[in-house]
Amino acid sequence: MLFTCVGIALGTSSGLSTRVWASHRSVLAQAGALAVGTWILGMGFRFAFAVYANTADGEPAIGRFSARHSITSGQAWTTALVLMASGEVLARVAIMQWRRRVLASGVGGQTSPVTEIASPDSA
């Protein structure tokens, strides 16, 4: 559950910090430093955990942690990491699609004037 929430938070941060704007009949997006950083942080954590879990120090440490917290299956860690990745991807895609639809509704002057959705990286 914790890894899933972390994945959703990273994906949300990445999606909200991506610059999105309308140009002619298209909606364009550009990932800035924060969007890239959160994406790399999530992927890097999962990779580092997998490497650590397969080292001489990591395997027993994760085993002890699992025993103390009643995690009885090695599959639980795999599931947690997959749910983290899925949460990250789905949160980012959902936010980007919502932002695209908001801007696309204004492209061509059909429903509202085109405005850029501000983000922390759009300075």
CNS distance restraints for C-alpha pairs under 8 A (distance, minus, plus):
assign (resid   1 and name CA) (resid   5 and name CA) 6.31 0.50 0.50
assign (resid   1 and name CA) (resid  80 and name CA) 7.20 0.50 0.50
assign (resid   2 and name CA) (resid   6 and name CA) 6.21 0.50 0.50
assign (resid   3 and name CA) (resid   7 and name CA) 6.11 0.50 0.50
assign (resid   3 and name CA) (resid  80 and name CA) 5.89 0.50 0.50
assign (resid   3 and name CA) (resid  81 and name CA) 6.68 0.50 0.50
assign (resid   3 and name CA) (resid  83 and name CA) 7.07 0.50 0.50
assign (resid   3 and name CA) (resid  84 and name CA) 5.02 0.50 0.50
assign (resid   4 and name CA) (resid   8 and name CA) 6.22 0.50 0.50
assign (resid   4 and name CA) (resid  80 and name CA) 6.82 0.50 0.50
assign (resid   4 and name CA) (resid  81 and name CA) 7.84 0.50 0.50
assign (resid   4 and name CA) (resid  83 and name CA) 5.26 0.50 0.50
assign (resid   4 and name CA) (resid  84 and name CA) 4.18 0.50 0.50
assign (resid   4 and name CA) (resid  85 and name CA) 7.68 0.50 0.50
assign (resid   4 and name CA) (resid  86 and name CA) 7.84 0.50 0.50
assign (resid   4 and name CA) (resid  87 and name CA) 5.74 0.50 0.50
assign (resid   4 and name CA) (resid  88 and name CA) 7.96 0.50 0.50
assign (resid   5 and name CA) (resid   9 and name CA) 6.12 0.50 0.50
assign (resid   5 and name CA) (resid  84 and name CA) 7.18 0.50 0.50
assign (resid   5 and name CA) (resid  87 and name CA) 7.34 0.50 0.50
assign (resid   6 and name CA) (resid  10 and name CA) 6.17 0.50 0.50
assign (resid   6 and name CA) (resid  84 and name CA) 6.69 0.50 0.50
assign (resid   6 and name CA) (resid  88 and name CA) 7.94 0.50 0.50
assign (resid   7 and name CA) (resid  11 and name CA) 6.10 0.50 0.50
assign (resid   7 and name CA) (resid  42 and name CA) 6.88 0.50 0.50
assign (resid   7 and name CA) (resid  83 and name CA) 7.65 0.50 0.50
assign (resid   7 and name CA) (resid  84 and name CA) 4.38 0.50 0.50
assign (resid   7 and name CA) (resid  85 and name CA) 6.00 0.50 0.50
assign (resid   7 and name CA) (resid  86 and name CA) 7.37 0.50 0.50
assign (resid   7 and name CA) (resid  87 and name CA) 4.96 0.50 0.50
assign (resid   7 and name CA) (resid  88 and name CA) 4.27 0.50 0.50
assign (resid   7 and name CA) (resid  89 and name CA) 7.99 0.50 0.50
assign (resid   8 and name CA) (resid  12 and name CA) 5.96 0.50 0.50
assign (resid   8 and name CA) (resid  84 and name CA) 7.21 0.50 0.50
assign (resid   8 and name CA) (resid  87 and name CA) 4.61 0.50 0.50
assign (resid   8 and name CA) (resid  88 and name CA) 4.73 0.50 0.50
assign (resid   8 and name CA) (resid  89 and name CA) 7.91 0.50 0.50
assign (resid   8 and name CA) (resid  90 and name CA) 7.70 0.50 0.50
assign (resid   8 and name CA) (resid  91 and name CA) 5.58 0.50 0.50
assign (resid   9 and name CA) (resid  13 and name CA) 6.11 0.50 0.50
assign (resid   9 and name CA) (resid  88 and name CA) 7.18 0.50 0.50
assign (resid   9 and name CA) (resid  91 and name CA) 7.93 0.50 0.50
assign (resid  10 and name CA) (resid  14 and name CA) 6.11 0.50 0.50
assign (resid  10 and name CA) (resid  38 and name CA) 5.61 0.50 0.50
assign (resid  10 and name CA) (resid  39 and name CA) 6.84 0.50 0.50
assign (resid  10 and name CA) (resid  42 and name CA) 6.79 0.50 0.50
assign (resid  10 and name CA) (resid  88 and name CA) 5.91 0.50 0.50
assign (resid  11 and name CA) (resid  15 and name CA) 6.04 0.50 0.50
assign (resid  11 and name CA) (resid  38 and name CA) 7.45 0.50 0.50
assign (resid  11 and name CA) (resid  39 and name CA) 7.13 0.50 0.50
assign (resid  11 and name CA) (resid  87 and name CA) 7.05 0.50 0.50
assign (resid  11 and name CA) (resid  88 and name CA) 4.04 0.50 0.50
assign (resid  11 and name CA) (resid  89 and name CA) 6.05 0.50 0.50
assign (resid  11 and name CA) (resid  90 and name CA) 7.36 0.50 0.50
assign (resid  11 and name CA) (resid  91 and name CA) 5.03 0.50 0.50
assign (resid  11 and name CA) (resid  92 and name CA) 4.52 0.50 0.50
assign (resid  12 and name CA) (resid  16 and name CA) 6.03 0.50 0.50
assign (resid  12 and name CA) (resid  88 and name CA) 7.32 0.50 0.50
assign (resid  12 and name CA) (resid  91 and name CA) 5.42 0.50 0.50
assign (resid  12 and name CA) (resid  92 and name CA) 5.48 0.50 0.50
assign (resid  12 and name CA) (resid  95 and name CA) 6.98 0.50 0.50
assign (resid  13 and name CA) (resid  17 and name CA) 6.01 0.50 0.50
assign (resid  13 and name CA) (resid  34 and name CA) 7.89 0.50 0.50
assign (resid  13 and name CA) (resid  35 and name CA) 6.77 0.50 0.50
assign (resid  13 and name CA) (resid  38 and name CA) 6.91 0.50 0.50
assign (resid  13 and name CA) (resid  92 and name CA) 7.90 0.50 0.50
assign (resid  14 and name CA) (resid  18 and name CA) 6.35 0.50 0.50
assign (resid  14 and name CA) (resid  34 and name CA) 6.78 0.50 0.50
assign (resid  14 and name CA) (resid  35 and name CA) 3.98 0.50 0.50
assign (resid  14 and name CA) (resid  36 and name CA) 6.98 0.50 0.50
assign (resid  14 and name CA) (resid  38 and name CA) 5.83 0.50 0.50
assign (resid  14 and name CA) (resid  39 and name CA) 6.49 0.50 0.50
assign (resid  14 and name CA) (resid  92 and name CA) 6.35 0.50 0.50
assign (resid  15 and name CA) (resid  35 and name CA) 6.82 0.50 0.50
assign (resid  15 and name CA) (resid  91 and name CA) 7.46 0.50 0.50
assign (resid  15 and name CA) (resid  92 and name CA) 4.60 0.50 0.50
assign (resid  15 and name CA) (resid  93 and name CA) 7.31 0.50 0.50
assign (resid  15 and name CA) (resid  95 and name CA) 5.60 0.50 0.50
assign (resid  15 and name CA) (resid  96 and name CA) 5.81 0.50 0.50
assign (resid  16 and name CA) (resid  35 and name CA) 7.87 0.50 0.50
assign (resid  16 and name CA) (resid  95 and name CA) 6.96 0.50 0.50
assign (resid  16 and name CA) (resid  96 and name CA) 7.83 0.50 0.50
assign (resid  16 and name CA) (resid 119 and name CA) 6.40 0.50 0.50
assign (resid  17 and name CA) (resid  31 and name CA) 7.35 0.50 0.50
assign (resid  17 and name CA) (resid  32 and name CA) 7.04 0.50 0.50
assign (resid  17 and name CA) (resid  34 and name CA) 6.31 0.50 0.50
assign (resid  17 and name CA) (resid  35 and name CA) 5.41 0.50 0.50
assign (resid  17 and name CA) (resid 119 and name CA) 5.11 0.50 0.50
assign (resid  17 and name CA) (resid 120 and name CA) 5.64 0.50 0.50
assign (resid  17 and name CA) (resid 121 and name CA) 6.01 0.50 0.50
assign (resid  18 and name CA) (resid  29 and name CA) 6.66 0.50 0.50
assign (resid  18 and name CA) (resid  30 and name CA) 5.85 0.50 0.50
assign (resid  18 and name CA) (resid  31 and name CA) 4.60 0.50 0.50
assign (resid  18 and name CA) (resid  32 and name CA) 5.99 0.50 0.50
assign (resid  18 and name CA) (resid  35 and name CA) 5.81 0.50 0.50
assign (resid  18 and name CA) (resid 119 and name CA) 6.57 0.50 0.50
assign (resid  18 and name CA) (resid 121 and name CA) 6.98 0.50 0.50
assign (resid  19 and name CA) (resid  29 and name CA) 5.49 0.50 0.50
assign (resid  19 and name CA) (resid  30 and name CA) 5.15 0.50 0.50
assign (resid  19 and name CA) (resid  31 and name CA) 6.23 0.50 0.50
assign (resid  19 and name CA) (resid  32 and name CA) 7.13 0.50 0.50
assign (resid  19 and name CA) (resid 117 and name CA) 7.41 0.50 0.50
assign (resid  19 and name CA) (resid 118 and name CA) 7.04 0.50 0.50
assign (resid  19 and name CA) (resid 119 and name CA) 5.98 0.50 0.50
assign (resid  19 and name CA) (resid 121 and name CA) 6.73 0.50 0.50
assign (resid  19 and name CA) (resid 122 and name CA) 5.86 0.50 0.50
assign (resid  20 and name CA) (resid  27 and name CA) 7.04 0.50 0.50
assign (resid  20 and name CA) (resid  28 and name CA) 5.68 0.50 0.50
assign (resid  20 and name CA) (resid  29 and name CA) 4.33 0.50 0.50
assign (resid  20 and name CA) (resid  30 and name CA) 6.54 0.50 0.50
assign (resid  20 and name CA) (resid  99 and name CA) 7.29 0.50 0.50
assign (resid  20 and name CA) (resid 100 and name CA) 7.47 0.50 0.50
assign (resid  20 and name CA) (resid 116 and name CA) 6.56 0.50 0.50
assign (resid  20 and name CA) (resid 117 and name CA) 6.26 0.50 0.50
assign (resid  20 and name CA) (resid 118 and name CA) 7.86 0.50 0.50
assign (resid  21 and name CA) (resid  27 and name CA) 5.70 0.50 0.50
assign (resid  21 and name CA) (resid  28 and name CA) 5.43 0.50 0.50
assign (resid  21 and name CA) (resid  29 and name CA) 6.47 0.50 0.50
assign (resid  21 and name CA) (resid 103 and name CA) 7.00 0.50 0.50
assign (resid  21 and name CA) (resid 115 and name CA) 7.30 0.50 0.50
assign (resid  21 and name CA) (resid 116 and name CA) 4.94 0.50 0.50
assign (resid  21 and name CA) (resid 117 and name CA) 6.84 0.50 0.50
assign (resid  22 and name CA) (resid  26 and name CA) 5.78 0.50 0.50
assign (resid  22 and name CA) (resid  27 and name CA) 4.35 0.50 0.50
assign (resid  22 and name CA) (resid  28 and name CA) 6.06 0.50 0.50
assign (resid  22 and name CA) (resid 103 and name CA) 6.22 0.50 0.50
assign (resid  22 and name CA) (resid 104 and name CA) 7.22 0.50 0.50
assign (resid  22 and name CA) (resid 107 and name CA) 6.76 0.50 0.50
assign (resid  22 and name CA) (resid 114 and name CA) 6.68 0.50 0.50
assign (resid  22 and name CA) (resid 115 and name CA) 7.44 0.50 0.50
assign (resid  22 and name CA) (resid 116 and name CA) 6.96 0.50 0.50
assign (resid  23 and name CA) (resid  27 and name CA) 6.05 0.50 0.50
assign (resid  23 and name CA) (resid  28 and name CA) 6.98 0.50 0.50
assign (resid  23 and name CA) (resid 107 and name CA) 7.98 0.50 0.50
assign (resid  24 and name CA) (resid 107 and name CA) 7.07 0.50 0.50
assign (resid  24 and name CA) (resid 108 and name CA) 7.43 0.50 0.50
assign (resid  25 and name CA) (resid 107 and name CA) 5.98 0.50 0.50
assign (resid  25 and name CA) (resid 108 and name CA) 6.70 0.50 0.50
assign (resid  26 and name CA) (resid 104 and name CA) 7.48 0.50 0.50
assign (resid  26 and name CA) (resid 107 and name CA) 7.52 0.50 0.50
assign (resid  27 and name CA) (resid 100 and name CA) 6.33 0.50 0.50
assign (resid  27 and name CA) (resid 103 and name CA) 6.81 0.50 0.50
assign (resid  27 and name CA) (resid 104 and name CA) 6.46 0.50 0.50
assign (resid  31 and name CA) (resid  35 and name CA) 5.53 0.50 0.50
assign (resid  31 and name CA) (resid  36 and name CA) 6.32 0.50 0.50
assign (resid  32 and name CA) (resid  36 and name CA) 6.18 0.50 0.50
assign (resid  32 and name CA) (resid 121 and name CA) 5.67 0.50 0.50
assign (resid  32 and name CA) (resid 122 and name CA) 7.92 0.50 0.50
assign (resid  33 and name CA) (resid  37 and name CA) 5.84 0.50 0.50
assign (resid  33 and name CA) (resid 121 and name CA) 7.11 0.50 0.50
assign (resid  34 and name CA) (resid  38 and name CA) 6.12 0.50 0.50
assign (resid  34 and name CA) (resid 121 and name CA) 6.98 0.50 0.50
assign (resid  35 and name CA) (resid  39 and name CA) 6.31 0.50 0.50
assign (resid  36 and name CA) (resid  40 and name CA) 6.09 0.50 0.50
assign (resid  37 and name CA) (resid  41 and name CA) 5.97 0.50 0.50
assign (resid  38 and name CA) (resid  42 and name CA) 6.32 0.50 0.50
assign (resid  39 and name CA) (resid  43 and name CA) 6.36 0.50 0.50
assign (resid  40 and name CA) (resid  44 and name CA) 5.60 0.50 0.50
assign (resid  41 and name CA) (resid  45 and name CA) 5.97 0.50 0.50
assign (resid  42 and name CA) (resid  46 and name CA) 6.45 0.50 0.50
assign (resid  42 and name CA) (resid  85 and name CA) 7.54 0.50 0.50
assign (resid  42 and name CA) (resid  88 and name CA) 7.79 0.50 0.50
assign (resid  43 and name CA) (resid  47 and name CA) 6.24 0.50 0.50
assign (resid  43 and name CA) (resid  85 and name CA) 7.72 0.50 0.50
assign (resid  44 and name CA) (resid  48 and name CA) 5.96 0.50 0.50
assign (resid  45 and name CA) (resid  49 and name CA) 5.99 0.50 0.50
assign (resid  46 and name CA) (resid  50 and name CA) 6.23 0.50 0.50
assign (resid  46 and name CA) (resid  81 and name CA) 6.53 0.50 0.50
assign (resid  47 and name CA) (resid  51 and name CA) 6.26 0.50 0.50
assign (resid  48 and name CA) (resid  52 and name CA) 5.99 0.50 0.50
assign (resid  49 and name CA) (resid  53 and name CA) 5.93 0.50 0.50
assign (resid  50 and name CA) (resid  54 and name CA) 6.52 0.50 0.50
assign (resid  51 and name CA) (resid  55 and name CA) 6.67 0.50 0.50
assign (resid  52 and name CA) (resid  57 and name CA) 7.57 0.50 0.50
assign (resid  52 and name CA) (resid  58 and name CA) 4.97 0.50 0.50
assign (resid  52 and name CA) (resid  59 and name CA) 7.31 0.50 0.50
assign (resid  53 and name CA) (resid  58 and name CA) 4.75 0.50 0.50
assign (resid  53 and name CA) (resid  59 and name CA) 4.89 0.50 0.50
assign (resid  53 and name CA) (resid  62 and name CA) 6.88 0.50 0.50
assign (resid  54 and name CA) (resid  58 and name CA) 6.41 0.50 0.50
assign (resid  54 and name CA) (resid  59 and name CA) 5.86 0.50 0.50
assign (resid  55 and name CA) (resid  59 and name CA) 6.04 0.50 0.50
assign (resid  56 and name CA) (resid  60 and name CA) 7.34 0.50 0.50
assign (resid  57 and name CA) (resid  61 and name CA) 6.47 0.50 0.50
assign (resid  58 and name CA) (resid  62 and name CA) 5.98 0.50 0.50
assign (resid  59 and name CA) (resid  63 and name CA) 6.10 0.50 0.50
assign (resid  60 and name CA) (resid  64 and name CA) 6.13 0.50 0.50
assign (resid  61 and name CA) (resid  65 and name CA) 6.21 0.50 0.50
assign (resid  62 and name CA) (resid  66 and name CA) 5.95 0.50 0.50
assign (resid  63 and name CA) (resid  67 and name CA) 6.16 0.50 0.50
assign (resid  64 and name CA) (resid  68 and name CA) 6.18 0.50 0.50
assign (resid  65 and name CA) (resid  69 and name CA) 6.21 0.50 0.50
assign (resid  66 and name CA) (resid  70 and name CA) 5.88 0.50 0.50
assign (resid  66 and name CA) (resid  71 and name CA) 4.64 0.50 0.50
assign (resid  66 and name CA) (resid  72 and name CA) 6.88 0.50 0.50
assign (resid  67 and name CA) (resid  71 and name CA) 6.04 0.50 0.50
assign (resid  67 and name CA) (resid  72 and name CA) 7.04 0.50 0.50
assign (resid  71 and name CA) (resid  76 and name CA) 7.12 0.50 0.50
assign (resid  72 and name CA) (resid  76 and name CA) 7.81 0.50 0.50
assign (resid  73 and name CA) (resid  77 and name CA) 7.80 0.50 0.50
assign (resid  74 and name CA) (resid  78 and name CA) 7.10 0.50 0.50
assign (resid  75 and name CA) (resid  79 and name CA) 6.09 0.50 0.50
assign (resid  76 and name CA) (resid  80 and name CA) 6.09 0.50 0.50
assign (resid  77 and name CA) (resid  81 and name CA) 6.26 0.50 0.50
assign (resid  78 and name CA) (resid  82 and name CA) 6.18 0.50 0.50
assign (resid  79 and name CA) (resid  83 and name CA) 6.03 0.50 0.50
assign (resid  80 and name CA) (resid  84 and name CA) 6.12 0.50 0.50
assign (resid  81 and name CA) (resid  85 and name CA) 6.28 0.50 0.50
assign (resid  82 and name CA) (resid  86 and name CA) 6.06 0.50 0.50
assign (resid  83 and name CA) (resid  87 and name CA) 5.89 0.50 0.50
assign (resid  84 and name CA) (resid  88 and name CA) 6.19 0.50 0.50
assign (resid  85 and name CA) (resid  89 and name CA) 6.22 0.50 0.50
assign (resid  86 and name CA) (resid  90 and name CA) 5.92 0.50 0.50
assign (resid  87 and name CA) (resid  91 and name CA) 5.87 0.50 0.50
assign (resid  88 and name CA) (resid  92 and name CA) 6.24 0.50 0.50
assign (resid  89 and name CA) (resid  93 and name CA) 6.07 0.50 0.50
assign (resid  90 and name CA) (resid  94 and name CA) 5.93 0.50 0.50
assign (resid  91 and name CA) (resid  95 and name CA) 6.20 0.50 0.50
assign (resid  92 and name CA) (resid  96 and name CA) 6.06 0.50 0.50
assign (resid  93 and name CA) (resid  97 and name CA) 6.00 0.50 0.50
assign (resid  94 and name CA) (resid  98 and name CA) 6.14 0.50 0.50
assign (resid  95 and name CA) (resid  99 and name CA) 6.11 0.50 0.50
assign (resid  96 and name CA) (resid 100 and name CA) 6.01 0.50 0.50
assign (resid  97 and name CA) (resid 101 and name CA) 6.12 0.50 0.50
assign (resid  98 and name CA) (resid 102 and name CA) 6.26 0.50 0.50
assign (resid  99 and name CA) (resid 103 and name CA) 6.36 0.50 0.50
assign (resid  99 and name CA) (resid 117 and name CA) 7.48 0.50 0.50
assign (resid 100 and name CA) (resid 104 and name CA) 5.83 0.50 0.50
assign (resid 101 and name CA) (resid 105 and name CA) 5.98 0.50 0.50
assign (resid 102 and name CA) (resid 106 and name CA) 7.21 0.50 0.50
assign (resid 103 and name CA) (resid 107 and name CA) 6.60 0.50 0.50
assign (resid 103 and name CA) (resid 114 and name CA) 6.33 0.50 0.50
assign (resid 103 and name CA) (resid 115 and name CA) 6.89 0.50 0.50
assign (resid 103 and name CA) (resid 116 and name CA) 7.36 0.50 0.50
assign (resid 103 and name CA) (resid 117 and name CA) 7.89 0.50 0.50
assign (resid 105 and name CA) (resid 110 and name CA) 6.90 0.50 0.50
assign (resid 105 and name CA) (resid 111 and name CA) 6.08 0.50 0.50
assign (resid 105 and name CA) (resid 112 and name CA) 6.95 0.50 0.50
assign (resid 106 and name CA) (resid 110 and name CA) 5.95 0.50 0.50
assign (resid 106 and name CA) (resid 111 and name CA) 5.49 0.50 0.50
assign (resid 106 and name CA) (resid 112 and name CA) 4.63 0.50 0.50
assign (resid 106 and name CA) (resid 113 and name CA) 5.26 0.50 0.50
assign (resid 106 and name CA) (resid 114 and name CA) 4.78 0.50 0.50
assign (resid 106 and name CA) (resid 115 and name CA) 7.73 0.50 0.50
assign (resid 107 and name CA) (resid 112 and name CA) 7.93 0.50 0.50
assign (resid 107 and name CA) (resid 113 and name CA) 7.44 0.50 0.50
assign (resid 107 and name CA) (resid 114 and name CA) 5.92 0.50 0.50
assign (resid 109 and name CA) (resid 113 and name CA) 5.73 0.50 0.50
assign (resid 109 and name CA) (resid 114 and name CA) 7.24 0.50 0.50
assign (resid 118 and name CA) (resid 122 and name CA) 6.48 0.50 0.50
